[in-house]
Amino acid sequence: MAAVVSAGPSPDTPAGRGPEAGAVRRVLVTGATGFVGRAFVAQAPARGLEVVAAIRGPGAALPGRVRAVAVGDLAGPVDWPAALEGVDAVVHLAARVHVMHDASADPAGDYRRVNVDATVALARAAEAAGVRRFVFASSVKALGESTPADRPFDDATPPHPEDPYGASKLEAERALHAIGAAGRIEAVVLRPPLMIGPGVRGNLRLLARAVGAGVPLPLGAIDNRRSLLSVGNFADALALALVHPGAVGGTFLIRDGEDLSTPALVRRIARAMGRRARLWPVPVGLLRAAGAVAGRADAVARLTESLRIDDAGWRAATGWTPPLDVDAGIASMVAAGRPARGPG
């Protein structure tokens, strides 16, 4: 049975705390301690939302007004009823995330167990518990890894995932929509691109640290475009997806609205740090050759290729506009990372 872990009293949620209040009160959030989950939980009280956080085990750091329920590892059997008691909607953020060097003997199987099987199990349990809406955080990787600079992905793009992570996200999307179409639950899928903001990890964190340390970067000749999404904007969109009638049954791409080249991103990060960007114009072909020799071809591809999306479908369906621009997202990322920044 799931164990209830006290994280403080449930919040008072008076009516009228914004347009979403009254439609959804109590939300089960998986992945509440992660990059996106923390941003969503931080915004919840202002929207009159009471968060129930499904966590792996006791000891997770959560705000005092969040009720936590320990459900165990999503890769194994999970008893969801205690976590879903009294819940109006689910925001499913937990996943086995993409890693550059996966040491698993069966990565496809591991991704499928967490990203597909666990999603299906939670959706069916939510439906049985009378939950009305299920919002699923997928990924642009369900469509592919790159685009021509002048032809972004849109909601009608045929999916072509290129790794087990993207394939698992696509399979989970389809399974969730099938459950929604056959039953009473309202499914909504959002596909974010590269996200920025406090607590970001991966290549973007390494890039920001290099800029902060004043490391010269051989990226000045890259002429690509990548769509970005502030984690604060994604949290805002998730909250809207919980209540907007136009979101039901949809699979939507979402972005901040400004696509940047890698050199432009470096310059924006440097400006937020009060630094001068140190960029060398090394030919892209040479970067790719060096990446292949060093076993970092995938990392170089993400720096040099374009990955653009068109989120007109999401905006038309819901009327959403991002509350933060790209520079605000970069500024929040830089401010959060200052204590760990390099010298100088």
N, C-alpha and C positions, 0 to 999 in steps of 0.2 A: 504494500500500500504506500502511496506517496506520503512523505512526511512533511507536515506543515512547519516551516521555520519562521518564527516571529521576527519581523524586521520593523516593528513599530506599529502603531495604530493605523487603521485604514483612514484615508483622508475624507474630510467632509466634502461633498460634491454638490453644492447648491445649484439649483437650476439657473440657467442664464449665463453660465461661464463660457460664452462664445457660441457660435452657430452649431457646434457638434453636440453641445450639452443636451441631454434628454434622449438623444437617439441611441447612444452607447454609453454605458456607465462603467462597467467592469470589463477589463481587457486582459486576457492571458497573453503574456509576452514571453516567447522563447528567445534565448540569446540576449537577455536583458543586461548582462554584464559585459557584452561585447561592444565593439566600436559603434555600431548603429543603435544597439539596444540602449546604451547609456544616454545617447542623444534623445531617443524617443521617450524614455522614462523621465528625463529632465523636463520635457515639454508637457507631459501628461497632466500635472495638476492644474495648469493654466487652462486646460481644455475641459476640466471637470471630470477627468478620467481617473478611475481607480485601477492601479496596475497590480496584477497577480503575476509574479515572475516565476517561471518554471526554470529551476536551476538544477545543476547536476547533484550538488550535495550541500550540507550546511557550511557556513563560513564565507559565502559570497558577499562581497561589499556592495550594498545596495542602499539607496536613500531610506531614511527612517520611516517614510510613509508608504513604503512598498511592502506588500505581503508576499513572502517568498514561499514556494512549495518545492521541496526537493523531490525530483522525479527520477534521478539516476541518469545513466548514459543513454543518449538517444539511439546508440547502436544496438542496444539490447531491448528487451521487452519493457515497456513503460506503462504503469497504471495511471491513466490520465484522469479518472473521475474526480478525485479530490482536487486536482488543479483546476478543473473546469466547472466546479460547483459555483453556480450563480454568475457565470461569465456570459457576457453578451457577444463578445467577438474575440478573435484570435489574431495576433500579429506574430507570424512565424519567421523569426530571423536566424535561429540556430541552424548551423550547417557545418559540414566538413568543407573547409574553404580550400581554394586553389593554393597549391604550394609549388615552388619552382623545382625543387629536387625531392620528389616523393620517394621515401624509402620503403613504402609498403610493398609487400609481395603481391598484393592484389588491389591496386588502387581503384580500379573500376568497381570492384565489389564493395570496397570500403565506402566509396562515394555513394553507391547506390543504397547501401544499408541506412546511411544517415540522411542523405538528401532526398531519397525517394521513399523508401519503406517507412521511415519515421514520419515523413510528411503525410503519407497516406493514412497511417495509423492515427495520427493526431486529428486529421480532418474527419475521419469516420467517428472517432470518439467525440469530437466537437459536435458533429451532426446528431449523434445519439443523445448528447447532453442538451440539445435545443439551442446551441449557439447559432446565431443568424449569419454572421459574416466571418470570412477567413481571408486575411490578407497575407500574401506570401511574397517574401523578398527573394526574387530570382537574380538573374545576372544577364548583362548583355552578352556574356559568353555562351548563352544558349543559342545565339545567332552565329557567332564566329569570333575570330580574333582580330580582324582588321578589315578596313574598308578603303576604297579609293578616296582620296581627299575630297573629291567633289561629288561623291555618291554615298551619303550616309545610310546606315540601316534605318528602316522605319518599321512600323507595326505590321506591315504586309510582307516584309522580307522573309523569304523561305529560310528556315533555320539550318545552320550547318556547323554545329559545335565541333571543335577540333581537339578536345581533350576530355578525359572522363568527368571532370568537374562540370564543364558546360553541358555534356550529354546528360548528366544526372539532373541538372537543373531543368533542362528541357523535358525530361521524362516526368519529373515531379509536377511541372506546370500542367502537362497533359492529363496526368492522373487526377490532379486537383480539379480541373475543369470538368472532367468526366463525372466526378463525385457531385459537383455542383449542379451539373445538367440533369442528373438522375434523381437528385434529392432536394432537400430543403435549404441547404447551405448556400450562401452567396460567396463565390470565389472571386478574388481580385489578385492579379499578379503584376508586380512591378519589376522592371529590369533596369537596374542602375548601371552606369558605366564606372570608370575610375572615380573613387570618392576621396574627398579631401576633408580635413577637419582635425580637431583634437584627438590624439590617440591613434592616428593613422599608422599603418605598418607597411611592410614590404618595400618595394623599390622607391616609392614616393618618400617614405621616411628616410631612406638612405640618401636620396637626392637632396632632401632638405638639410640633412646633417652635413653633406659635402659643401653645400652652398654656405651654411653657417660657419664652417671651418675654413672658408676661403680657398677650397681646393679648386684648381683650374680644371674645367670640365671640357672634354673634346666634343662638344655637342653643338657648336655654333653653326655648322653647315646643314643641320637637319631641317627639312621643310615639310613637316607633317602637320596634322591637326587631330587633336583628341578632345572628345567631349568629357566634361568633368561634372561632378555633382557634389555639392557640399553636404556633409552628413546632417547638418541642421536642416537643409532643404529637404533631404530625404525623409527625415523624421516628420516634417510638416506634411509631406505628401502621404506618408503612411497614415497619419491621423485623418486626412481628408478621405483616403480610400476606405476608411472604416465606416463612413456615413454617407458618402455621395452616391445617389442612385445611378449616376452615369458611369460609375466604375464597375458595376456588377457584371461579372462574366468576362471582363476584359483582361488583356495582357498588354501592358503599356511600357514603352521606353520612357525614360525621364532624365532630364539634364538641367544644369543651371541656366544655360542659354548662350554661353560664349565658349567656343572651342579654341584651344590654344595649341601652338606648336611647342615642342619640347624646349627650344631656346626661350620662347616667350614665357613658358611656365617658370623656367629658371630665373628669368629676369623679374617676374612678379614675386617669387619667393624672396629673392635678394632684396627687392624694394621693401617688402614687409619686414625684413630684418634690418633695414637701414644699411645695407651693404651694396657693393658694386658687384654685379655678376661677372664672373671670370669664365668666359667662353672662348674656346679655340675652334676655328673652323676646319675640323678634320673631315675629309671626305667620308660620306656615309658608307661607301663600299669598303673602305679600310676599317671602319668600325665593325662592320659585319664580319669581315675576315678575322679580325682580332677576337670578336666574340665567339666565333666558331672554334678557333684554336684554344681559347680558354674554357670551352664548355659552357659559355654564357650566351649562346645564340638567341635563346628565348628572351632573355633580359634585354639584349640589344634590340631585338625586334620590337619590343614594347616601347623603347625609346625612339625608334626611328620610323615606325609605321604609323599610319593613321587609323583611328577608330572613332568614327563620328556617328552620332545618332540624331534622328529627327523625332522629337517628342510631341509633334503637333497633335497626335491622336489623344494623348493624355490631357493636354491643355484644352482641346476642344470638348472632350467628354466631361471635364470637371470644372473648367474655368480657372484652373490653378495657375498661379504665377509664383515664382520662387521668391521668398522673402529676403534671401541673401544673394548678392552677386558673387562672382568668382573671387574677387579680391577680398571680400569679407570672409569667405571660406578659407582662403590662404592665410589671412591674418590670424584667424582663430587657431589654425594648425601651428603656425609659427609661435604664437603666444604660449600655447600649451607645451611646446617642445623646447622652449628656451632653457630650462634647467639642464637638459641633456645635450645642449648644443656644444659644438666643438669650440676650442679656444679662439680668441681673437675677435 
